Amino acid sequence: MRYRRLYMPGGSYFFTLVTEQRRKILVGDETIAVLREAFRRVMVKRPFRINAAVVMPDHLHCIWTMPAGDHDFSTRWRLIKTWFTKNCDEALRGIPDTGRTKRGEQTVWQHRYWEHALRNEEDFNHHVEYIHYNPVKHGYARRPDDWRYSSFRHYVNKGIYAADWGAVTVDFPESVGQE
């Protein structure tokens, strides 16, 4: 069966990317710096706006808004994943052959990713909250402000959230995140 994606020029999307075999490799300032550089380099040639993001040890979530008239998030993700894989610490690239990869292929990421076209402002805001609460949900932080690799502080600085937002449990519908 062929997977079909919904492409909307100028649309906003929620994404989930997962490392191969959910290896916890997205840790440490150096690795996160390489990931940020991958995003920066791709954004120079293929602009888009990152509205919210969180990087967890074995996956990341983000919301992008595409430029008007442009819907090609697939190429952007391919370029980001490729640049990161080629430039990350060599130790992160090695993974036992699972039979799903071509011989000699360096596998850091699962081949697919999950995307959700955001339908309206409520859907957008709900996914932003999901992103910012994710470190608490997974037990990596007691509150969103404790997690360094998130856009949460940007939202606090803009006055959208109080710094103690999410210090209490937040329930999300089963469909949000699709992890």
C-alpha positions in Angstrom: 0.0 0.0 0.0 1.3 3.4 -0.9 1.2 6.0 1.9 -0.5 9.3 0.8 0.4 12.6 2.3 -1.7 15.8 2.3 0.2 18.7 0.8 -1.2 22.2 1.4 0.8 25.1 0.0 1.4 27.5 2.9 -0.1 25.0 5.4 0.9 24.2 8.9 1.9 20.7 9.9 2.7 18.7 13.1 5.5 16.2 12.6 6.9 13.3 14.6 10.3 11.8 13.6 11.7 8.8 15.4 15.2 7.4 15.5 15.9 3.9 14.1 14.9 1.3 16.7 14.1 4.2 19.0 17.8 4.5 20.0 18.3 7.4 22.5 20.9 9.3 20.4 19.4 12.8 20.4 21.1 13.7 23.6 23.9 16.2 24.6 24.6 19.7 23.4 26.9 18.6 20.6 24.3 16.3 19.0 21.6 18.9 19.4 23.8 21.5 17.8 24.3 19.3 14.8 20.6 18.8 14.5 20.0 22.6 14.7 22.6 23.2 12.0 20.9 20.7 9.8 17.7 22.7 10.2 19.5 26.0 9.6 21.2 24.8 6.4 18.0 23.5 4.9 16.1 26.6 5.8 18.5 28.8 3.9 17.7 27.2 0.6 14.1 26.0 1.4 12.6 28.3 3.9 9.8 27.4 6.4 8.8 28.6 9.8 9.3 26.4 12.9 6.4 27.3 15.2 7.1 24.9 18.0 9.6 22.0 18.6 10.8 19.5 21.1 13.7 17.1 20.8 13.5 14.0 22.9 16.3 11.3 23.2 14.6 9.1 20.6 12.2 11.3 18.7 11.2 14.8 17.9 8.0 16.7 17.4 7.6 20.0 15.6 5.2 22.3 13.9 6.2 23.9 10.6 4.3 26.5 8.5 5.2 26.3 4.9 5.7 29.4 2.7 2.8 30.6 0.6 2.6 28.5 -2.6 5.0 25.8 -1.2 4.0 22.5 0.2 7.2 20.4 -0.2 8.0 19.4 3.4 9.1 15.9 2.3 12.2 17.2 0.5 13.0 19.4 3.5 12.8 16.4 5.9 14.9 14.3 3.6 17.6 17.0 3.5 17.6 17.5 7.2 17.8 13.8 8.0 20.6 13.3 5.4 22.6 16.3 6.6 22.3 15.2 10.3 23.3 11.7 9.4 26.4 12.7 7.5 27.5 15.2 10.1 26.7 13.6 13.5 29.2 11.7 15.6 30.1 8.6 13.7 29.2 6.5 16.7 25.5 7.5 16.3 25.4 6.1 12.7 26.2 2.5 13.4 23.3 0.2 13.9 23.0 -3.6 13.4 21.5 -4.6 10.1 17.8 -5.1 10.6 17.2 -6.5 7.2 15.3 -3.2 6.4 18.3 -1.3 5.2 20.5 -1.5 2.1 23.9 -2.9 2.6 26.3 -0.2 4.0 23.5 2.3 4.6 23.9 4.4 7.8 20.6 4.3 9.7 19.9 7.0 12.2 16.3 7.7 11.5 13.2 5.6 10.8 12.6 5.9 7.1 9.1 7.3 7.6 7.8 10.1 9.7 4.3 11.0 10.8 2.6 14.3 9.8 -0.7 15.8 10.5 -2.1 18.8 8.6 -3.3 21.3 11.2 -6.9 22.2 10.4 -7.5 25.3 12.4 -6.2 27.5 15.3 -7.6 25.1 18.0 -5.8 22.1 16.4 -2.6 24.2 16.0 -2.7 25.3 19.7 -3.5 21.8 20.9 -0.4 20.4 19.1 1.8 23.2 20.4 0.8 22.2 23.9 1.4 18.6 23.2 4.9 19.4 22.0 5.7 21.4 25.1 4.3 18.9 27.5 6.1 15.9 25.8 9.2 15.9 28.1 6.9 15.7 31.2 4.7 13.0 29.6 7.8 10.8 29.0 9.2 11.4 32.5 12.3 13.5 31.4 11.2 16.6 33.2 8.8 17.6 36.0 7.5 20.6 34.0 8.0 21.8 30.5 10.3 24.7 31.6 12.8 22.1 32.9 13.5 20.6 29.4 16.3 22.5 27.5 15.5 21.2 24.0 12.1 22.8 23.4 10.6 25.9 22.1 8.7 26.3 25.4 10.9 29.1 26.8 10.3 31.1 23.6 6.6 30.9 24.2 7.1 32.0 27.8 9.2 34.9 26.7 6.5 36.0 24.3 4.0 35.9 27.1 1.9 33.0 25.7 2.6 30.7 28.6 3.5 31.3 32.3 6.8 29.6 33.2 4.9 27.2 35.5 2.5 26.0 32.7 2.3 22.3 32.6 3.5 21.7 36.1 0.2 19.8 36.6 -0.9 16.8 34.5 -2.4 17.6 31.1 -4.5 15.0 29.4 -4.4 14.7 25.6 -6.7 12.8 23.3 -5.4 9.5 22.0 -5.0 10.9 18.4 -2.5 13.6 19.3 1.1 12.8 18.7 0.6 9.3 17.3 3.8 8.0 19.0 
